[in-house]
Amino acid sequence: MTGSLFKGLIFFFLEVVSDGELIHAGPERVEDLHGQYKLVHLTSQWALQLVNDSLPFSRADSFCRGQFSSLITLDCAKEQEEALELLRQSGLRSPVWFRNPSRAASNSVALSRQYLQFSALNFPKESYEGFALVNMSFPALSSVSVCVRVQWDPKWNEVSTIFSYAAPVFTNEFQLRGQVDMQGRILLALIIHGKHLPYKASFSNDGAWHHICVTWHRNSNHWAIYVDGNRSDMGLGTDIHRDIYGDGILILGQDQDSFGGDFTEPFFGNITDLNVWNMSLETRHVHALNSCSSITLEKLFTWNLELISSHTMVKEVQALLFCPERFLRMKEMRESQSSHPTAFMHQLMKLSNKSQPVLGQQPSGLNSLAQASVLLNVSLQALEETQQEGLEPSDMVSLIQLLSLTSDIPSELLAYAENSSHDNIQELSQHFISVANSIISEENTLKWQAIKEVVNGPMDVVKSIDQMVTHLSPCLTAETDHLTIHRPNIKLEVHHQKLEERFKILNFCGPRTEKHTSLDCISVPHQKIQDLHNNGFYKLTLVNTWYGSLQPLFNAEENITMEPTVTDGSQRYLGTILGSSIISTTVLGDNQPVSMAVHFQLLHRVQQSVDTVYNPVCAFWDFNLNPEAGGWWNTKGCEIVSKHYEHTVCYCNHTTNFALLLQVYEAQRSTENEKALQVLTLIGCGVSLCGLLFTFILFVAVGVPKSDRTTVHKNLIIALGLAELLLICSDWASENEAACYLVTVLLHLFFMASFSWMLVEGLLLWSKVVSVNISEDRRMKLYYIIGWGPPVLIVGLTLAISGNKYKSEAHCWLSVKTDTIWAFVGPVIFILAVNTVVLCRVVMVTVSSAHRRAKMLSPSSASKMQTFDLTWAVTRPVLILLPVLGLTWLCGVLVHLSVVVAYVFIILNSFQGLYIFLVYAVYNSEVRNALKRIKEKRKALSFTNCSQPTSFLPSQRAPITSCSHSLPALSSPEISETSGLTSSTSTSLVIKNESFRRESFVSFSLKQASGNQVVQLTGFKPSGC
């Protein structure tokens, strides 16, 4: 039985805001590449296409699938009415195929993407005061375009204002209004600079949504009104050549008789998707907007209810709008391919030499495999010869259609396969796989995004391969039991064996890679094959396919909806992604598909991250699930057998296309741990800051001798101290975006400077212990360049390159979700590596020195002392230099592994300032000597200000008689009188007397007399001081 094919996009069962009538008065004729015409009718809900070609039902159905659509089902009165209207207008009298609703395929291609949901404003008739104010300050406009979607209330027949823009100096500056005419149509008119233009543009008062755009350009004084993507009216504006005044008020639903008030001529109905541009849009832009496609032009105002204030009577509602995006995109591609053939299509036409069927010129599908073989052969040649130019999106759509039509050839047309040789069928299969391999290449990732409005996705290609190999498997295995077709992105294997013979377990694996030791593999359990034999099956055919390049073709931003499997709060669920290759098995028992359990192993093909955890989920692609998208991922009947770092092993109780979905988690700590770590950080930073402050004060106040070492210490203290202070303030700064950004920049700068001066500490240590090659003056200049130069340079370059991706969204620190964090981590890792080498070398030198000292000891104690010295020689520099050189920051690499490591990391590094205080101040010999000198100086001054003499003769101690304010001379009058000797040459010696009070001094005066030697002892000690 033959008949004409009525082809249209099937009705999608969602409730639309309101039923609509036909948009056009009559059907539109669309010309194909081969010059034939097809009747197309756009309604408020469907794009209907009538193809006048005699086909059997199976051919008609497969042809629709090849056009990414399906036969229409007339299961409601509205569908029947619109279909009959189209047939009446076409004048067709022949029979037409429709799909029986009760037998409609579950995988029909309904297009949910043809419906978009908008938040709309409802202006009810219950109040004449309803309005909406756009909260935006408008500049002066030399050009303007305003696009809006409106749903007019069919019961309202008065003049209404859709929007009005009034300036402080002129109220009727720019306005769009409408009124109902005698035929029941809504006429539209513009008001520009107060001039009311005529009512000409119109649309039906049918209660349906309509897209309206108005444009105006000052230089040309040209204006236009577009209705549903078509230019409905145009002309020249007013005689006043000036810009539209700025600082005005834009009101929706009311006319402004005064600036921002005195509202009249209200609008009743719904308004949504209002957008404003400060330019005059072209027809192609309006056409794209009408079909719900996006344009790259920057908007002056974008529809956002948060930026709109409305009257209490105006309510927010949800609107579901029909957008025939797929049909219009297909039409655009066909027209473009016809007028401007791509390099691939040009080469294809050249190779066909006008005598063979050309790709895209078969209006009703392919008539035989011979025809498909010719097209595949010539397409493959064109692909090879235009490999450098690559495929365009329209080329990919044509090739996907070819694969779909080839795989959908009905069984009654397979006579070619039965009458052809095995080599011909194998060649056709290889060409088919080669064309598919080119389409799913990673090089075409962006082009898949460009055709997503037309094609469901790369799984359409997978479906075509499954169908093609299943249809041809009897012919492919007629002369051989095993066939393998291997291309860079696809590996296909067909294996055939008789079950009555001793069969072997078949294990199919993808190609081996250098990065992984394991393989992607799939196998059917031995027991399942035995069950087939026990159930009377005679032949077994296994069709295995591996797809290695599909993962990048799936839109990474389109998250796979799935409930998280980890729910203990330790990790934050981010989403689910495709994380492996796709592998499939089809089991044919006596050439009939049989569902059977399988085991498969798939590699994890994701880039491992430090703070990201991946949890694998075994899944398969279900073509019957979410058919409007061509299928979706399903996990029913699949479970994990074992998980490994590199791969996961799964079991599923059926055969289809399998993959691993990886649930992505961000490592999370409990609230208690987070709070404890935050408090510990604040305490540690506070103590550390105090330690750094005291250390710096001691260096400045006690007069530590100037040296390159103390200068380096001071710079490290300043940089680290400022970083610790900013870290304490970062939580308060996070409340203000600008302050948080500034704190992030300064934190980056001073922490980088801290590590740079830690590097200088290491270089200084190297120069002191290992080798000295540069003079101290030149060395300090180099140290200043290293300490402050790289941090300023790195921070400046990072700010210039990263832009708005510099700062994290939640904290005042660098973003860890982009590469910006490497502007800190990279230099830190380098510095820590250098300081690790320095520390190892210092330890080696110290151990060598201790070994030499141990050999100088007596033989009896040499062994014991050598062990002690060597142990201490290794331990002491490690304990002292680890925090100073910043090597405790190595723990930061392991923080994500355990909360215990996080505590250790915070304790070691937040108390780094305290440790520097102990090493540089408390146990620093230079600081201690300086403090001792100050103490001795003060006590010496006290001896000068408060002391008394005590004289000693050999036989008696002189009594303490008075307290003098100055140190007496060694030969004072009192001494002369007591001794009874004349003054003469004397020798004095002052020694520290350990027998007296500590720090008291004793003076011995030696005088020579006539023949006798007298020794006079004078002691000074504090008296009441």
Disulfide bonds with the S-S distance in Angstrom:
Cys147-Cys213 1.91
Cys292-Cys323 1.47
Cys509-Cys521 1.97
Cys618-Cys650 1.85
Cys638-Cys652 1.87
Cys740-Cys812 2.04
Cys946-Cys1025 1.52
